[in-house]
Structures are given as C-alpha cells and as structure tokens.
Amino acid sequence: MSATPAPFPVRVAGTAHVAPGEPVSTAALVARLSPPPDPARVQARTGIASRHFATPGPTRATELAAQTLREALDVASLPAEAMRRLIYVSSVGGDLLVPANANRVAAELGLARTCDCLDLSNACMGFLSAFDIAARSIATGIGPVGIVVVELGHRVITPEDPRPFLVFGDAVVAAVIERARDDEGMLASWLRNDGPAGGDVYMAHPVVTGQRETVHFTASSLRMGTDAIGYLREAADAVLGETGLSLAEIEWVLPHQPNGPLLDAIIESLHVPAERVVRMVHDVGSVAAASIPVSLHRLLSSRRVRPGDRILMIGVGTGISYGAILLRTGR
C-alpha cells in the first residue's frame, strides 16, 4: 500500500559539498593564540579536530558557490539552464552587498534569462528557510530550484576573540530540489522566530560602523546550549505533531551542529540513537547554515537511505530563528 501523498511533492535530486582550502587542525589553530592553550583540551571542549579555511579572494564565495552548485546539478543529471530559481544562502554575506550574490553565481554558470536569483540570510536556519521556499516554489510550478550555502567563517573571526575563532570553519554545500517522482516529498515544515529573545551571536554591519566587524558571542556557552536545545525540541515536537508521527518512527535526524559537546547534548535530549544522526562538526567545524545540508549530503551520498525513509532536519540560529522540516524519500 502506498504512503499518503506528501503535501509538497518534492525531492532532493542532487547534493554536493566542497570543503575549501586545506584542513586546519585544532593544534595548528591554537598555535595562533597568545598564549596558546592546550590543543587536547580545546579539541575536547569543542569536539572539533579540524576545519577548512578557503583561500582568500575578492570573488571566492561566488566562485565556490558556482563550482559546488554545478557538482550538485551533475548529480541530479540536470543542466544549469533547467533551474528556474537560484537561492544563495549565507550568514555572513558573500562577495557583494549589491547586487545579490546569486546573480554572480548565475553568471559563473553562464545563465541568462533562465531563472530567478536571490540571496537569503537567516543565520544558521538559512538552509531550512531556503528549502521551504524551494518546496513552495515547486508546488506552484517554479522549479527545479538550486540552493547553494556559502559559509566562509574565516572572514569574520580573529585570534583576539578565541570563542568563535576556535570553532568556525568554511564550507560550501548545494542541493538541487525538483518535483517528486512518486510518494516522496516534504511532509511538513514548521519555521518560527523568537524576535524578543534576540539571540546570542552578533555581528554589526561594517557599512554602519565604518570599520571591519567580526562575529561575537554574547552569552555563556551554557546559556547558548540550553536555549538551543529548548528551541530544537519545540521545533521537533511541532513538526512531528503536524504529521502524527513520533520521533521513534523517524529513520534519520539531522540537527544543527554548533560544536561536538552540544551535538551530544542535543542527541541525548531528543533521545535519538546516535546511529540515526550524521555527524560532521568534528571535521568541518561550526559552519552556520551549511551544517544541516552538509549532514544531508553525507547521508544521501552514503547510500544508507532506504526508500520511504523519513529525514528530520531541525535547526536553530541567532535571531532567534528556529524550526524543522520533515522529508520522506521515494519508494
């Protein structure tokens, strides 16, 4: 007997992940601090053994975006000209303020008059927001949709502020979303914002301040972790409530991964078996909106997903933005 049709009949046709630059170990990174802390203690506290920093360049973000999206299109067996919408996602911007970086990505792909291009910024929730837009676009006849997430965290950290410096990394990841072929699709999407809470990660706009700005954490790690777990649990309960499913019925859970210990706490709080979670923070670092799609790419590339499996993606970001999306794979 076939499953109930998904409200949003869409599928992830292809994904790709680029870890730009050479890997930087935690031991190499702490050597840049004065005085340098013990690398073993830092690695244990962050759960991050290595991360990547892209080679600097004025057009590096959009070049990497085009490369990664092209690879995802190849996996999907689609030409770039097939896309009807291109969404560029980043927490810290790209190479331009005006126009949208998505336009430069389209130019790198040789696209002209074939698709809509836009930038999206929603902190660590950027990919889930973009996925929701993609699904609703396809449901109204606008698709396929290409999503590319570019997080070059090295641009907004300095050794003078060790907390973000020791966890941030660079990652570029893309997903191509198209209309479903059978009973696969987005079963539910629940996205919210707690504006009065504000969030605990902040970076001022350099055009406003007239100086170079970097990311700052404005609360203790304990406070940030406790808040994050609360929002993630609320989102998971809400999206599952819309479908009448329990967490025990979900085959794969892909939470946002700010650091290793917090990921462990999230897994414990949700009572999810560790084998149903795809870890990435240990060798990619904290990569904001790229965290969930990197996990998604690793999961789909692993060929462990069976037809009909359900994938729960849950996230939280400063703002505070938070939410969850539940997918079902095709049979």
C-alpha positions in Angstrom: 0.0 0.0 0.0 1.4 3.4 -1.0 2.0 6.1 1.6 -0.2 9.2 1.8 0.9 11.7 -0.8 3.2 14.4 0.6 1.7 17.9 0.8 4.7 19.2 -1.0 5.8 16.6 -3.7 9.5 17.5 -4.0 12.7 15.5 -3.9 16.4 16.3 -3.3 17.7 15.4 -6.8 21.4 16.1 -6.1 23.8 17.4 -3.5 27.4 18.4 -3.3 29.8 19.6 -0.6 33.1 21.5 -1.0 35.5 21.8 1.9 37.6 24.7 0.6 41.3 25.1 1.2 43.5 22.7 3.2 42.3 21.2 6.5 43.4 23.2 9.6 43.9 21.1 12.7 42.9 22.3 16.2 46.6 22.0 17.2 47.6 24.3 14.3 44.9 26.8 15.1 45.6 27.2 18.8 49.2 28.0 18.0 47.9 31.3 16.6 46.7 32.3 20.1 48.9 34.1 22.6 49.4 32.3 24.9 48.4 29.1 23.1 46.0 26.8 25.1 46.4 23.1 25.3 45.2 21.6 21.9 43.9 18.5 23.5 41.7 20.4 25.9 40.4 22.7 23.2 39.6 19.7 21.0 37.8 18.0 23.8 35.8 21.2 24.7 34.8 21.9 21.1 34.6 18.4 19.6 36.3 19.8 16.5 39.5 18.1 15.3 39.8 20.1 12.1 38.1 22.6 9.8 38.8 24.3 6.4 39.6 27.9 5.6 39.2 28.9 2.0 41.9 30.8 0.1 41.1 34.5 0.3 40.0 36.3 -2.8 37.5 39.0 -3.8 35.3 36.6 -5.8 36.0 33.5 -3.8 32.5 33.0 -2.4 30.7 33.1 -5.7 33.3 31.0 -7.5 33.0 28.3 -4.8 29.2 28.6 -5.0 29.1 28.0 -8.7 31.6 25.1 -8.5 29.5 23.4 -5.8 26.1 24.0 -7.4 27.5 22.7 -10.7 28.5 19.5 -9.0 25.0 19.1 -7.4 23.4 19.6 -10.8 25.7 16.9 -12.3 24.5 14.5 -9.6 20.9 15.5 -10.4 21.6 15.0 -14.2 20.3 18.4 -14.9 21.8 21.3 -16.9 22.1 24.6 -15.1 19.6 26.1 -17.6 16.9 23.8 -16.1 16.8 25.8 -12.9 14.0 28.3 -12.5 15.2 29.7 -9.2 18.7 30.0 -7.6 19.0 30.8 -3.9 22.3 31.9 -2.4 22.4 31.4 1.3 24.9 32.8 3.8 25.0 34.0 7.3 27.9 36.4 6.7 27.3 37.5 3.2 29.3 36.9 0.0 31.4 38.9 -2.3 28.9 41.7 -2.8 26.3 43.7 -1.0 24.6 44.8 -4.2 23.5 43.1 -6.4 22.6 39.7 -5.0 25.5 37.2 -5.0 23.1 34.7 -6.6 23.4 36.9 -9.8 27.2 36.4 -9.9 26.7 32.7 -9.3 24.3 32.6 -12.3 26.9 34.4 -14.4 29.6 31.9 -13.4 27.2 29.2 -14.6 26.6 31.1 -17.9 22.9 31.6 -17.2 21.0 34.5 -18.8 17.2 34.9 -18.7 16.6 31.4 -17.4 16.0 31.7 -13.7 15.2 34.0 -10.7 18.2 34.7 -8.5 18.1 35.9 -4.8 20.2 35.9 -1.6 18.8 34.7 1.7 20.2 35.4 5.2 18.7 33.7 8.3 21.7 32.8 10.4 22.0 29.0 11.0 18.5 28.5 9.7 19.2 29.7 6.2 19.2 26.3 4.5 15.8 25.3 6.1 14.3 28.6 5.1 15.6 28.2 1.5 14.3 24.6 1.4 10.9 25.7 2.4 10.9 28.4 -0.3 12.1 25.8 -2.8 9.3 23.4 -1.9 6.6 26.0 -2.2 8.1 27.3 -5.4 7.9 23.9 -7.0 4.4 23.3 -5.7 3.4 26.4 -7.7 5.2 25.5 -10.8 8.6 27.2 -10.3 11.3 24.6 -10.4 13.8 23.0 -10.3 15.4 25.1 -7.6 19.1 25.3 -6.8 20.2 26.1 -3.3 23.8 26.9 -2.5 25.0 27.7 1.0 28.3 29.5 1.3 29.8 30.0 4.8 33.3 31.5 4.9 33.6 31.9 8.6 37.3 32.7 8.4 36.3 36.1 7.1 34.6 37.1 10.4 36.9 35.7 13.1 40.2 36.8 14.6 42.5 35.2 17.2 41.7 38.2 19.5 38.3 36.6 20.1 39.0 32.9 20.8 35.5 31.6 21.2 34.4 31.9 17.6 38.0 31.6 16.3 38.3 28.1 17.7 35.1 26.7 16.3 34.3 28.4 13.0 35.1 26.8 9.7 34.4 27.3 6.0 32.0 25.1 3.9 30.1 25.3 0.7 27.2 22.9 0.0 24.5 22.8 -2.6 21.2 21.0 -3.1 19.0 20.8 -6.2 15.3 20.4 -5.5 12.8 19.2 -8.1 9.3 17.8 -8.3 8.8 14.4 -6.8 8.6 11.2 -8.8 6.3 9.2 -6.6 5.3 9.5 -2.9 8.4 11.3 -1.7 8.2 14.9 -0.5 8.2 17.4 2.3 5.7 16.1 4.8 5.8 19.2 7.0 7.6 22.4 7.6 7.5 24.4 10.8 9.6 27.6 10.9 9.4 30.2 13.6 11.2 33.2 15.1 11.5 34.5 18.7 12.4 38.1 18.0 12.3 39.4 21.6 14.9 36.8 22.6 17.3 38.3 20.1 20.0 35.6 20.1 23.5 35.3 21.4 25.6 35.7 18.2 26.1 39.1 16.8 28.0 41.0 14.1 27.5 44.6 13.3 27.3 45.9 9.7 30.6 47.4 8.6 28.9 50.0 6.4 27.1 51.3 9.5 30.1 51.2 11.9 32.7 52.2 9.3 35.2 49.5 10.4 35.9 45.8 10.0 33.5 43.7 12.0 33.7 40.2 13.4 31.3 37.7 15.0 30.9 37.9 18.7 29.2 35.5 21.2 27.3 37.5 23.7 26.3 34.8 26.2 27.9 31.9 28.0 28.3 28.5 26.3 25.9 27.0 28.9 23.2 29.6 28.3 23.5 29.2 24.5 23.4 25.4 24.7 20.4 25.4 27.0 18.5 27.8 24.8 19.4 25.9 21.6 18.2 22.6 23.0 14.9 24.1 24.1 14.2 25.6 20.7 15.2 22.4 18.9 12.9 20.3 21.0 10.0 22.7 20.4 10.6 22.5 16.7 10.8 18.7 16.5 7.6 18.3 18.6 5.7 20.8 16.4 6.7 19.4 13.0 6.0 15.8 14.2 2.7 16.9 15.7 1.6 18.1 12.2 2.2 14.7 10.8 1.1 12.5 13.7 4.4 10.8 13.8 6.7 10.1 16.8 10.4 10.6 16.9 10.8 6.9 17.2 9.3 6.5 13.7 11.9 8.8 12.1 14.8 7.0 10.5 17.2 10.0 10.3 17.6 13.1 12.4 19.8 15.9 11.2 20.2 18.6 13.8 22.2 21.8 13.6 25.8 21.1 14.9 27.4 24.2 16.5 30.1 22.0 18.3 30.6 18.4 19.4 29.5 18.5 23.0 26.3 20.5 22.2 25.5 17.9 19.5 25.9 15.2 22.1 23.6 17.1 24.4 21.0 17.5 21.6 21.1 13.8 20.8 20.6 12.9 24.5 17.8 15.5 24.9 15.9 14.2 21.9 16.5 10.5 22.9 17.7 9.7 19.4 20.1 6.8 18.9 23.5 8.2 17.8 23.5 5.9 14.7 20.5 7.9 13.3 22.4 11.1 13.3 25.1 12.1 10.7 28.0 13.8 12.4 30.0 16.5 10.6 31.2 19.1 13.1 34.3 17.1 14.1 36.0 17.6 10.7 34.1 20.6 9.2 33.7 22.9 12.3 30.9 25.2 13.1 29.6 26.3 9.7 26.3 28.0 10.5 23.7 27.5 7.7 25.9 24.9 6.0 25.7 22.5 9.0 22.4 20.7 8.2 22.9 20.4 4.4 26.5 19.0 4.9 24.9 16.3 7.0 22.2 15.8 4.4 24.8 15.5 1.7 26.8 12.9 3.7 23.6 10.9 4.4 22.4 10.8 0.8 25.9 10.1 -0.5 26.3 7.2 1.9 23.5 5.2 0.2 22.2 4.2 3.6 18.8 5.8 3.0 16.2 3.3 2.0 13.0 4.1 0.0 10.4 5.6 2.3 12.8 6.7 5.0 12.0 9.9 6.8 14.5 12.6 7.4 14.0 15.2 10.1 16.1 18.4 9.8 15.9 20.6 12.8 17.8 23.9 13.3 18.2 27.0 15.5 20.0 30.2 14.8 20.5 33.6 16.3 17.6 36.0 15.9 16.3 33.7 17.3 15.2 31.7 14.3 14.3 28.0 14.6 12.3 25.3 13.1 12.2 21.9 11.4 11.4 20.2 8.1 10.4 16.5 7.6 11.1 14.8 4.4 10.2 11.4 3.0 12.3 9.7 0.4 10.9 7.9 -2.6 9.9 4.3 -2.8 
